[in-house]
């Protein structure tokens, strides 16, 4: 994900929910000063994997 470095979100996290599970797992991510944030899923699926963020 890349954000404008002049207007970064206040927080960002990755989340995943395997098919058949009822509770998603999540973990906080670092937003680099350049506005970049990265998340990778290995050996994942089927299910949902993504990133969510918050603004002030």
PDB file of N, H, CA, C and O in Angstrom:
ATOM      1  N   UNK A   1       0.852  -1.132   0.000  1.00  0.00           N
ATOM      2  CA  UNK A   1       0.000   0.000   0.000  1.00  0.00           C
ATOM      3  C   UNK A   1       0.917   1.217   0.000  1.00  0.00           C
ATOM      4  O   UNK A   1       1.960   1.210   0.653  1.00  0.00           O
ATOM      5  N   UNK A   2       0.540   2.242  -0.715  1.00  0.00           N
ATOM      6  H   UNK A   2      -0.308   2.248  -1.245  1.00  0.00           H
ATOM      7  CA  UNK A   2       1.323   3.477  -0.708  1.00  0.00           C
ATOM      8  C   UNK A   2       0.387   4.656  -0.454  1.00  0.00           C
ATOM      9  O   UNK A   2      -0.617   4.840  -1.142  1.00  0.00           O
ATOM     10  N   UNK A   3       0.745   5.437   0.545  1.00  0.00           N
ATOM     11  H   UNK A   3       1.561   5.287   1.104  1.00  0.00           H
ATOM     12  CA  UNK A   3       0.001   6.639   0.907  1.00  0.00           C
ATOM     13  C   UNK A   3       0.836   7.869   0.579  1.00  0.00           C
ATOM     14  O   UNK A   3       2.059   7.789   0.457  1.00  0.00           O
ATOM     15  N   UNK A   4       0.177   8.983   0.442  1.00  0.00           N
ATOM     16  H   UNK A   4      -0.816   9.048   0.542  1.00  0.00           H
ATOM     17  CA  UNK A   4       0.879  10.255   0.255  1.00  0.00           C
ATOM     18  C   UNK A   4       1.654  10.538   1.542  1.00  0.00           C
ATOM     19  O   UNK A   4       1.048  10.608   2.611  1.00  0.00           O
ATOM     20  N   UNK A   5       2.977  10.704   1.469  1.00  0.00           N
ATOM     21  H   UNK A   5       3.469  10.648   0.601  1.00  0.00           H
ATOM     22  CA  UNK A   5       3.771  10.920   2.689  1.00  0.00           C
ATOM     23  C   UNK A   5       3.374  12.178   3.457  1.00  0.00           C
ATOM     24  O   UNK A   5       3.702  12.312   4.636  1.00  0.00           O
ATOM     25  N   UNK A   6       2.675  13.094   2.804  1.00  0.00           N
ATOM     26  H   UNK A   6       2.409  12.986   1.847  1.00  0.00           H
ATOM     27  CA  UNK A   6       2.247  14.327   3.489  1.00  0.00           C
ATOM     28  C   UNK A   6       0.974  14.123   4.298  1.00  0.00           C
ATOM     29  O   UNK A   6       0.586  14.989   5.083  1.00  0.00           O
ATOM     30  N   UNK A   7       0.311  12.958   4.104  1.00  0.00           N
ATOM     31  H   UNK A   7       0.626  12.255   3.466  1.00  0.00           H
ATOM     32  CA  UNK A   7      -0.944  12.696   4.826  1.00  0.00           C
ATOM     33  C   UNK A   7      -1.058  11.203   5.117  1.00  0.00           C
ATOM     34  O   UNK A   7      -1.797  10.481   4.447  1.00  0.00           O
ATOM     35  N   UNK A   8      -0.311  10.751   6.130  1.00  0.00           N
ATOM     36  H   UNK A   8       0.289  11.338   6.674  1.00  0.00           H
ATOM     37  CA  UNK A   8      -0.286   9.326   6.471  1.00  0.00           C
ATOM     38  C   UNK A   8      -1.428   8.973   7.416  1.00  0.00           C
ATOM     39  O   UNK A   8      -1.828   9.802   8.233  1.00  0.00           O
ATOM     40  N   UNK A   9      -1.963   7.747   7.318  1.00  0.00           N
ATOM     41  H   UNK A   9      -1.638   7.073   6.655  1.00  0.00           H
ATOM     42  CA  UNK A   9      -2.970   7.305   8.284  1.00  0.00           C
ATOM     43  C   UNK A   9      -2.366   7.231   9.681  1.00  0.00           C
ATOM     44  O   UNK A   9      -1.146   7.180   9.840  1.00  0.00           O
ATOM     45  N   UNK A  10      -3.227   7.225  10.683  1.00  0.00           N
ATOM     46  H   UNK A  10      -4.218   7.266  10.554  1.00  0.00           H
ATOM     47  CA  UNK A  10      -2.751   7.144  12.066  1.00  0.00           C
ATOM     48  C   UNK A  10      -2.407   5.714  12.461  1.00  0.00           C
ATOM     49  O   UNK A  10      -1.666   5.504  13.422  1.00  0.00           O
ATOM     50  N   UNK A  11      -2.927   4.736  11.744  1.00  0.00           N
ATOM     51  H   UNK A  11      -3.529   4.906  10.964  1.00  0.00           H
ATOM     52  CA  UNK A  11      -2.629   3.336  12.027  1.00  0.00           C
ATOM     53  C   UNK A  11      -2.999   2.458  10.856  1.00  0.00           C
ATOM     54  O   UNK A  11      -3.882   2.798  10.068  1.00  0.00           O
ATOM     55  N   UNK A  12      -2.318   1.316  10.740  1.00  0.00           N
ATOM     56  H   UNK A  12      -1.601   1.040  11.380  1.00  0.00           H
ATOM     57  CA  UNK A  12      -2.590   0.364   9.669  1.00  0.00           C
ATOM     58  C   UNK A  12      -2.343  -1.041  10.205  1.00  0.00           C
ATOM     59  O   UNK A  12      -1.433  -1.255  11.005  1.00  0.00           O
ATOM     60  N   UNK A  13      -3.160  -2.000   9.757  1.00  0.00           N
ATOM     61  H   UNK A  13      -3.899  -1.825   9.106  1.00  0.00           H
ATOM     62  CA  UNK A  13      -2.968  -3.377  10.168  1.00  0.00           C
ATOM     63  C   UNK A  13      -3.319  -4.320   9.025  1.00  0.00           C
ATOM     64  O   UNK A  13      -4.074  -3.977   8.116  1.00  0.00           O
ATOM     65  N   UNK A  14      -2.748  -5.518   9.100  1.00  0.00           N
ATOM     66  H   UNK A  14      -2.134  -5.796   9.839  1.00  0.00           H
ATOM     67  CA  UNK A  14      -3.127  -6.573   8.162  1.00  0.00           C
ATOM     68  C   UNK A  14      -4.106  -7.477   8.884  1.00  0.00           C
ATOM     69  O   UNK A  14      -4.052  -7.614  10.106  1.00  0.00           O
ATOM     70  N   UNK A  15      -5.001  -8.094   8.126  1.00  0.00           N
ATOM     71  H   UNK A  15      -5.045  -7.983   7.133  1.00  0.00           H
ATOM     72  CA  UNK A  15      -5.947  -9.025   8.728  1.00  0.00           C
ATOM     73  C   UNK A  15      -6.104 -10.236   7.829  1.00  0.00           C
ATOM     74  O   UNK A  15      -5.872 -10.165   6.622  1.00  0.00           O
ATOM     75  N   UNK A  16      -6.500 -11.348   8.428  1.00  0.00           N
ATOM     76  H   UNK A  16      -6.689 -11.406   9.409  1.00  0.00           H
ATOM     77  CA  UNK A  16      -6.763 -12.559   7.661  1.00  0.00           C
ATOM     78  C   UNK A  16      -7.886 -13.336   8.331  1.00  0.00           C
ATOM     79  O   UNK A  16      -8.032 -13.332   9.553  1.00  0.00           O
ATOM     80  N   UNK A  17      -8.665 -13.998   7.503  1.00  0.00           N
ATOM     81  H   UNK A  17      -8.546 -14.001   6.510  1.00  0.00           H
ATOM     82  CA  UNK A  17      -9.752 -14.840   7.969  1.00  0.00           C
ATOM     83  C   UNK A  17      -9.809 -16.050   7.060  1.00  0.00           C
ATOM     84  O   UNK A  17     -10.193 -15.950   5.895  1.00  0.00           O
ATOM     85  N   UNK A  18      -9.423 -17.190   7.602  1.00  0.00           N
ATOM     86  H   UNK A  18      -9.111 -17.271   8.549  1.00  0.00           H
ATOM     87  CA  UNK A  18      -9.468 -18.436   6.845  1.00  0.00           C
ATOM     88  C   UNK A  18     -10.921 -18.855   6.680  1.00  0.00           C
ATOM     89  O   UNK A  18     -11.735 -18.643   7.579  1.00  0.00           O
ATOM     90  N   UNK A  19     -11.253 -19.447   5.536  1.00  0.00           N
ATOM     91  H   UNK A  19     -10.592 -19.619   4.805  1.00  0.00           H
ATOM     92  CA  UNK A  19     -12.603 -19.940   5.312  1.00  0.00           C
ATOM     93  C   UNK A  19     -12.973 -20.928   6.413  1.00  0.00           C
ATOM     94  O   UNK A  19     -12.197 -21.830   6.732  1.00  0.00           O
ATOM     95  N   UNK A  20     -14.144 -20.757   6.985  1.00  0.00           N
ATOM     96  H   UNK A  20     -14.773 -20.025   6.726  1.00  0.00           H
ATOM     97  CA  UNK A  20     -14.611 -21.629   8.061  1.00  0.00           C
ATOM     98  C   UNK A  20     -14.314 -21.110   9.450  1.00  0.00           C
ATOM     99  O   UNK A  20     -14.898 -21.597  10.418  1.00  0.00           O
ATOM    100  N   UNK A  21     -13.425 -20.136   9.584  1.00  0.00           N
ATOM    101  H   UNK A  21     -12.950 -19.741   8.798  1.00  0.00           H
ATOM    102  CA  UNK A  21     -13.132 -19.549  10.889  1.00  0.00           C
ATOM    103  C   UNK A  21     -14.098 -18.410  11.162  1.00  0.00           C
ATOM    104  O   UNK A  21     -14.616 -17.790  10.234  1.00  0.00           O
ATOM    105  N   UNK A  22     -14.337 -18.138  12.435  1.00  0.00           N
ATOM    106  H   UNK A  22     -13.916 -18.642  13.189  1.00  0.00           H
ATOM    107  CA  UNK A  22     -15.267 -17.073  12.798  1.00  0.00           C
ATOM    108  C   UNK A  22     -14.572 -15.817  13.291  1.00  0.00           C
ATOM    109  O   UNK A  22     -15.186 -14.751  13.338  1.00  0.00           O
ATOM    110  N   UNK A  23     -13.296 -15.925  13.663  1.00  0.00           N
ATOM    111  H   UNK A  23     -12.798 -16.791  13.625  1.00  0.00           H
ATOM    112  CA  UNK A  23     -12.563 -14.782  14.208  1.00  0.00           C
ATOM    113  C   UNK A  23     -11.349 -14.498  13.323  1.00  0.00           C
ATOM    114  O   UNK A  23     -10.540 -15.386  13.050  1.00  0.00           O
ATOM    115  N   UNK A  24     -11.239 -13.252  12.882  1.00  0.00           N
ATOM    116  H   UNK A  24     -11.896 -12.531  13.104  1.00  0.00           H
ATOM    117  CA  UNK A  24     -10.098 -12.839  12.064  1.00  0.00           C
ATOM    118  C   UNK A  24      -8.894 -12.572  12.958  1.00  0.00           C
ATOM    119  O   UNK A  24      -9.049 -12.166  14.109  1.00  0.00           O
ATOM    120  N   UNK A  25      -7.705 -12.798  12.433  1.00  0.00           N
ATOM    121  H   UNK A  25      -7.580 -13.128  11.497  1.00  0.00           H
ATOM    122  CA  UNK A  25      -6.486 -12.420  13.129  1.00  0.00           C
ATOM    123  C   UNK A  25      -5.968 -11.129  12.499  1.00  0.00           C
ATOM    124  O   UNK A  25      -6.206 -10.864  11.321  1.00  0.00           O
ATOM    125  N   UNK A  26      -5.265 -10.337  13.290  1.00  0.00           N
ATOM    126  H   UNK A  26      -5.073 -10.553  14.248  1.00  0.00           H
ATOM    127  CA  UNK A  26      -4.718  -9.082  12.768  1.00  0.00           C
ATOM    128  C   UNK A  26      -3.419  -8.754  13.477  1.00  0.00           C
ATOM    129  O   UNK A  26      -3.142  -9.251  14.568  1.00  0.00           O
ATOM    130  N   UNK A  27      -2.627  -7.905  12.833  1.00  0.00           N
ATOM    131  H   UNK A  27      -2.853  -7.501  11.947  1.00  0.00           H
ATOM    132  CA  UNK A  27      -1.405  -7.409  13.468  1.00  0.00           C
ATOM    133  C   UNK A  27      -1.098  -6.045  12.885  1.00  0.00           C
ATOM    134  O   UNK A  27      -1.359  -5.779  11.712  1.00  0.00           O
ATOM    135  N   UNK A  28      -0.541  -5.186  13.722  1.00  0.00           N
ATOM    136  H   UNK A  28      -0.329  -5.403  14.675  1.00  0.00           H
ATOM    137  CA  UNK A  28      -0.188  -3.835  13.302  1.00  0.00           C
ATOM    138  C   UNK A  28       0.979  -3.846  12.329  1.00  0.00           C
ATOM    139  O   UNK A  28       1.857  -4.706  12.402  1.00  0.00           O
ATOM    140  N   UNK A  29       0.977  -2.888  11.427  1.00  0.00           N
ATOM    141  H   UNK A  29       0.264  -2.190  11.368  1.00  0.00           H
ATOM    142  CA  UNK A  29       2.053  -2.739  10.452  1.00  0.00           C
ATOM    143  C   UNK A  29       2.719  -1.377  10.623  1.00  0.00           C
ATOM    144  O   UNK A  29       2.162  -0.465  11.232  1.00  0.00           O
ATOM    145  N   UNK A  30       3.910  -1.267  10.076  1.00  0.00           N
ATOM    146  H   UNK A  30       4.362  -2.008   9.581  1.00  0.00           H
ATOM    147  CA  UNK A  30       4.655  -0.012  10.103  1.00  0.00           C
ATOM    148  C   UNK A  30       4.417   0.728   8.791  1.00  0.00           C
ATOM    149  O   UNK A  30       4.472   0.135   7.714  1.00  0.00           O
ATOM    150  N   UNK A  31       4.154   2.021   8.893  1.00  0.00           N
ATOM    151  H   UNK A  31       4.109   2.503   9.768  1.00  0.00           H
ATOM    152  CA  UNK A  31       4.078   2.878   7.709  1.00  0.00           C
ATOM    153  C   UNK A  31       5.405   3.618   7.618  1.00  0.00           C
ATOM    154  O   UNK A  31       5.754   4.394   8.507  1.00  0.00           O
ATOM    155  N   UNK A  32       6.129   3.377   6.555  1.00  0.00           N
ATOM    156  H   UNK A  32       5.845   2.747   5.833  1.00  0.00           H
ATOM    157  CA  UNK A  32       7.420   4.038   6.359  1.00  0.00           C
ATOM    158  C   UNK A  32       7.205   5.536   6.111  1.00  0.00           C
ATOM    159  O   UNK A  32       6.136   5.930   5.646  1.00  0.00           O
ATOM    160  N   UNK A  33       8.188   6.364   6.410  1.00  0.00           N
ATOM    161  H   UNK A  33       9.057   6.043   6.788  1.00  0.00           H
ATOM    162  CA  UNK A  33       8.065   7.807   6.154  1.00  0.00           C
ATOM    163  C   UNK A  33       7.765   8.125   4.684  1.00  0.00           C
ATOM    164  O   UNK A  33       7.229   9.188   4.369  1.00  0.00           O
ATOM    165  N   UNK A  34       8.111   7.203   3.799  1.00  0.00           N
ATOM    166  H   UNK A  34       8.546   6.340   4.054  1.00  0.00           H
ATOM    167  CA  UNK A  34       7.826   7.387   2.371  1.00  0.00           C
ATOM    168  C   UNK A  34       6.358   7.130   2.046  1.00  0.00           C
ATOM    169  O   UNK A  34       5.913   7.416   0.934  1.00  0.00           O
ATOM    170  N   UNK A  35       5.594   6.588   3.011  1.00  0.00           N
ATOM    171  H   UNK A  35       5.955   6.355   3.914  1.00  0.00           H
ATOM    172  CA  UNK A  35       4.181   6.287   2.803  1.00  0.00           C
ATOM    173  C   UNK A  35       3.912   4.842   2.448  1.00  0.00           C
ATOM    174  O   UNK A  35       2.764   4.485   2.183  1.00  0.00           O
ATOM    175  N   UNK A  36       4.932   3.994   2.433  1.00  0.00           N
ATOM    176  H   UNK A  36       5.865   4.284   2.648  1.00  0.00           H
ATOM    177  CA  UNK A  36       4.777   2.590   2.059  1.00  0.00           C
ATOM    178  C   UNK A  36       4.471   1.721   3.275  1.00  0.00           C
ATOM    179  O   UNK A  36       5.004   1.945   4.362  1.00  0.00           O
ATOM    180  N   UNK A  37       3.600   0.721   3.076  1.00  0.00           N
ATOM    181  H   UNK A  37       3.167   0.539   2.193  1.00  0.00           H
ATOM    182  CA  UNK A  37       3.317  -0.315   4.069  1.00  0.00           C
ATOM    183  C   UNK A  37       3.169  -1.625   3.309  1.00  0.00           C
ATOM    184  O   UNK A  37       2.602  -1.654   2.216  1.00  0.00           O
ATOM    185  N   UNK A  38       3.679  -2.709   3.887  1.00  0.00           N
ATOM    186  H   UNK A  38       4.140  -2.686   4.774  1.00  0.00           H
ATOM    187  CA  UNK A  38       3.691  -3.995   3.192  1.00  0.00           C
ATOM    188  C   UNK A  38       3.086  -5.095   4.056  1.00  0.00           C
ATOM    189  O   UNK A  38       3.235  -5.097   5.278  1.00  0.00           O
ATOM    190  N   UNK A  39       2.394  -6.039   3.393  1.00  0.00           N
ATOM    191  H   UNK A  39       2.273  -6.037   2.401  1.00  0.00           H
ATOM    192  CA  UNK A  39       1.873  -7.244   4.039  1.00  0.00           C
ATOM    193  C   UNK A  39       1.954  -8.373   3.021  1.00  0.00           C
ATOM    194  O   UNK A  39       1.676  -8.174   1.838  1.00  0.00           O
ATOM    195  N   UNK A  40       2.336  -9.556   3.485  1.00  0.00           N
ATOM    196  H   UNK A  40       2.562  -9.718   4.446  1.00  0.00           H
ATOM    197  CA  UNK A  40       2.479 -10.718   2.609  1.00  0.00           C
ATOM    198  C   UNK A  40       1.819 -11.917   3.286  1.00  0.00           C
ATOM    199  O   UNK A  40       1.957 -12.112   4.494  1.00  0.00           O
ATOM    200  N   UNK A  41       1.106 -12.712   2.504  1.00  0.00           N
ATOM    201  H   UNK A  41       0.994 -12.554   1.523  1.00  0.00           H
ATOM    202  CA  UNK A  41       0.515 -13.946   3.006  1.00  0.00           C
ATOM    203  C   UNK A  41       1.160 -15.117   2.264  1.00  0.00           C
ATOM    204  O   UNK A  41       1.084 -15.197   1.038  1.00  0.00           O
ATOM    205  N   UNK A  42       1.790 -16.017   3.005  1.00  0.00           N
ATOM    206  H   UNK A  42       1.851 -15.951   4.001  1.00  0.00           H
ATOM    207  CA  UNK A  42       2.392 -17.220   2.426  1.00  0.00           C
ATOM    208  C   UNK A  42       1.583 -18.433   2.845  1.00  0.00           C
ATOM    209  O   UNK A  42       1.123 -18.514   3.984  1.00  0.00           O
ATOM    210  N   UNK A  43       1.410 -19.367   1.940  1.00  0.00           N
ATOM    211  H   UNK A  43       1.784 -19.301   1.015  1.00  0.00           H
ATOM    212  CA  UNK A  43       0.656 -20.592   2.228  1.00  0.00           C
ATOM    213  C   UNK A  43      -0.707 -20.276   2.837  1.00  0.00           C
ATOM    214  O   UNK A  43      -1.111 -20.882   3.829  1.00  0.00           O
ATOM    215  N   UNK A  44      -1.405 -19.326   2.236  1.00  0.00           N
ATOM    216  H   UNK A  44      -1.077 -18.834   1.430  1.00  0.00           H
ATOM    217  CA  UNK A  44      -2.690 -18.860   2.749  1.00  0.00           C
ATOM    218  C   UNK A  44      -3.810 -19.246   1.798  1.00  0.00           C
ATOM    219  O   UNK A  44      -3.639 -19.239   0.579  1.00  0.00           O
ATOM    220  N   UNK A  45      -4.946 -19.578   2.367  1.00  0.00           N
ATOM    221  H   UNK A  45      -5.085 -19.583   3.357  1.00  0.00           H
ATOM    222  CA  UNK A  45      -6.148 -19.714   1.567  1.00  0.00           C
ATOM    223  C   UNK A  45      -6.797 -21.065   1.741  1.00  0.00           C
ATOM    224  O   UNK A  45      -6.171 -22.000   2.240  1.00  0.00           O
ATOM    225  N   UNK A  46      -8.030 -21.175   1.339  1.00  0.00           N
ATOM    226  H   UNK A  46      -8.539 -20.415   0.934  1.00  0.00           H
ATOM    227  CA  UNK A  46      -8.874 -20.067   0.900  1.00  0.00           C
ATOM    228  C   UNK A  46      -9.302 -19.209   2.090  1.00  0.00           C
ATOM    229  O   UNK A  46      -9.336 -19.673   3.230  1.00  0.00           O
ATOM    230  N   UNK A  47      -9.619 -17.983   1.808  1.00  0.00           N
ATOM    231  H   UNK A  47      -9.591 -17.606   0.882  1.00  0.00           H
ATOM    232  CA  UNK A  47     -10.023 -17.055   2.846  1.00  0.00           C
ATOM    233  C   UNK A  47      -9.878 -15.628   2.382  1.00  0.00           C
ATOM    234  O   UNK A  47      -9.829 -15.354   1.183  1.00  0.00           O
ATOM    235  N   UNK A  48      -9.807 -14.716   3.339  1.00  0.00           N
ATOM    236  H   UNK A  48      -9.846 -14.939   4.313  1.00  0.00           H
ATOM    237  CA  UNK A  48      -9.692 -13.286   3.062  1.00  0.00           C
ATOM    238  C   UNK A  48      -8.430 -12.749   3.723  1.00  0.00           C
ATOM    239  O   UNK A  48      -8.164 -13.033   4.891  1.00  0.00           O
ATOM    240  N   UNK A  49      -7.660 -11.978   2.979  1.00  0.00           N
ATOM    241  H   UNK A  49      -7.876 -11.747   2.031  1.00  0.00           H
ATOM    242  CA  UNK A  49      -6.442 -11.347   3.496  1.00  0.00           C
ATOM    243  C   UNK A  49      -6.453  -9.909   3.016  1.00  0.00           C
ATOM    244  O   UNK A  49      -6.749  -9.648   1.850  1.00  0.00           O
ATOM    245  N   UNK A  50      -6.135  -8.979   3.893  1.00  0.00           N
ATOM    246  H   UNK A  50      -5.894  -9.192   4.840  1.00  0.00           H
ATOM    247  CA  UNK A  50      -6.137  -7.585   3.464  1.00  0.00           C
ATOM    248  C   UNK A  50      -5.475  -6.666   4.469  1.00  0.00           C
ATOM    249  O   UNK A  50      -4.857  -7.104   5.439  1.00  0.00           O
ATOM    250  N   UNK A  51      -5.626  -5.377   4.207  1.00  0.00           N
ATOM    251  H   UNK A  51      -6.128  -5.022   3.419  1.00  0.00           H
ATOM    252  CA  UNK A  51      -5.086  -4.326   5.079  1.00  0.00           C
ATOM    253  C   UNK A  51      -6.205  -3.331   5.352  1.00  0.00           C
ATOM    254  O   UNK A  51      -7.045  -3.064   4.492  1.00  0.00           O
ATOM    255  N   UNK A  52      -6.198  -2.793   6.557  1.00  0.00           N
ATOM    256  H   UNK A  52      -5.515  -3.010   7.255  1.00  0.00           H
ATOM    257  CA  UNK A  52      -7.139  -1.727   6.896  1.00  0.00           C
ATOM    258  C   UNK A  52      -6.373  -0.616   7.591  1.00  0.00           C
ATOM    259  O   UNK A  52      -5.336  -0.864   8.206  1.00  0.00           O
ATOM    260  N   UNK A  53      -6.875   0.600   7.496  1.00  0.00           N
ATOM    261  H   UNK A  53      -7.718   0.801   6.996  1.00  0.00           H
ATOM    262  CA  UNK A  53      -6.174   1.737   8.081  1.00  0.00           C
ATOM    263  C   UNK A  53      -7.185   2.730   8.624  1.00  0.00           C
ATOM    264  O   UNK A  53      -8.367   2.695   8.282  1.00  0.00           O
ATOM    265  N   UNK A  54      -6.683   3.629   9.491  1.00  0.00           N
ATOM    266  H   UNK A  54      -5.723   3.657   9.769  1.00  0.00           H
ATOM    267  CA  UNK A  54      -7.516   4.660  10.127  1.00  0.00           C
ATOM    268  C   UNK A  54      -6.906   6.029   9.903  1.00  0.00           C
ATOM    269  O   UNK A  54      -5.687   6.189   9.845  1.00  0.00           O
ATOM    270  N   UNK A  55      -7.776   7.002   9.781  1.00  0.00           N
ATOM    271  H   UNK A  55      -8.767   6.871   9.828  1.00  0.00           H
ATOM    272  CA  UNK A  55      -7.368   8.411   9.705  1.00  0.00           C
ATOM    273  C   UNK A  55      -7.777   9.087  11.006  1.00  0.00           C
ATOM    274  O   UNK A  55      -8.647   8.581  11.714  1.00  0.00           O
ATOM    275  N   UNK A  56      -7.175  10.201  11.328  1.00  0.00           N
ATOM    276  H   UNK A  56      -6.468  10.613  10.753  1.00  0.00           H
ATOM    277  CA  UNK A  56      -7.578  10.969  12.520  1.00  0.00           C
ATOM    278  C   UNK A  56      -9.027  11.351  12.447  1.00  0.00           C
ATOM    279  O   UNK A  56      -9.541  11.998  13.359  1.00  0.00           O
TER     280      UNK A  56
END
